[in-house]
Amino acid sequence: MCGSTAVTDHVSADANNPNEPFLPVCDAHPWGDPAEQYARVTEAIDAMAERLAGIDTGEVFSSFTCGEIESVAQVLRVAGHDDTADFIIREHALGDDEGDEHGGQS
């Protein structure tokens, strides 16, 4: 379903890359064209990754719970920002206690 409208077809987000996720094509999508929305979300995640990679103190990332930082890292990984995801996990781990999910990592 697309909102209250049935999915009528699926289209690749990137016709040149068959591994890209397929987006639903709806008769009347409530948020506009799915390909445009995909591009906007990707652009926003790219900007977020750039900004997060520029934070040079673990204090920011240690304020997140392990689950929260893993969720942010997952979004970054899905968008192809593995280095930034690894960076924020490493920075977060600096504030973890022994026994926490990332505790003892360096």
C-alpha positions in Angstrom: 0.0 0.0 0.0 1.0 3.6 -0.6 -0.9 5.5 2.0 -4.5 4.6 1.1 -3.5 3.8 -2.6 -2.6 0.4 -3.8 0.9 -0.2 -5.3 0.6 -0.5 -9.1 4.2 -1.3 -10.0 7.7 -1.1 -8.7 10.6 0.8 -10.1 14.3 0.7 -9.3 15.6 3.8 -7.6 18.7 3.7 -9.9 18.1 2.1 -13.3 21.9 1.7 -13.7 22.3 -0.3 -10.5 20.1 -3.5 -10.3 21.0 -3.9 -6.6 19.2 -0.6 -5.7 16.0 -1.1 -3.7 12.8 -1.1 -5.6 10.4 1.7 -4.9 6.6 1.4 -5.1 4.8 3.2 -7.8 1.4 4.4 -6.7 -1.5 5.8 -8.6 -1.5 8.8 -6.2 1.4 8.7 -3.7 0.7 10.9 -0.7 4.3 12.2 -0.5 4.8 12.8 -4.2 7.0 10.9 -6.6 8.8 8.1 -4.8 12.0 8.5 -6.9 12.1 12.2 -5.9 11.6 11.3 -2.2 14.3 8.7 -2.4 16.7 11.3 -3.8 15.8 13.8 -1.1 16.3 11.2 1.7 19.6 10.1 0.2 20.8 13.7 0.0 19.8 14.3 3.6 21.6 11.2 4.8 24.7 12.1 2.8 24.7 15.5 4.5 24.2 13.9 7.9 27.1 11.5 7.4 29.4 14.4 6.4 28.5 16.3 9.5 28.7 13.3 11.9 32.1 12.4 10.5 33.3 15.9 11.4 32.6 15.6 15.1 35.9 14.9 16.8 34.8 14.1 20.3 33.3 10.9 21.7 31.4 12.8 24.2 28.6 13.5 21.7 28.2 9.9 20.7 28.6 8.5 24.2 25.4 10.3 25.2 23.5 7.9 22.9 22.4 4.4 24.2 23.9 1.5 22.4 20.6 0.8 20.6 20.3 4.4 19.5 23.8 4.6 18.1 23.3 1.2 16.3 20.1 2.6 14.7 21.9 5.7 13.4 24.8 3.5 12.2 22.4 1.2 10.4 20.9 4.1 8.5 24.4 5.3 7.5 25.4 1.8 6.4 22.3 1.3 4.2 23.1 4.6 2.5 26.7 3.5 1.9 28.4 5.4 4.6 30.1 2.5 6.3 33.2 4.6 7.4 31.0 7.1 9.2 29.0 4.3 10.8 32.1 2.7 12.1 33.4 6.1 13.3 30.4 6.9 15.4 30.4 3.4 16.9 34.1 3.7 17.8 33.4 7.2 19.3 30.4 5.9 21.2 32.3 3.0 22.6 34.7 5.4 24.3 31.9 6.1 26.8 30.7 2.6 27.2 31.3 0.7 30.4 32.6 -2.9 30.4 29.6 -5.1 29.8 27.9 -2.6 27.5 27.3 -3.6 23.9 30.4 -1.7 22.7 32.3 -1.6 26.0 36.0 -2.3 25.7 36.2 -1.4 21.9 38.8 1.1 20.8 
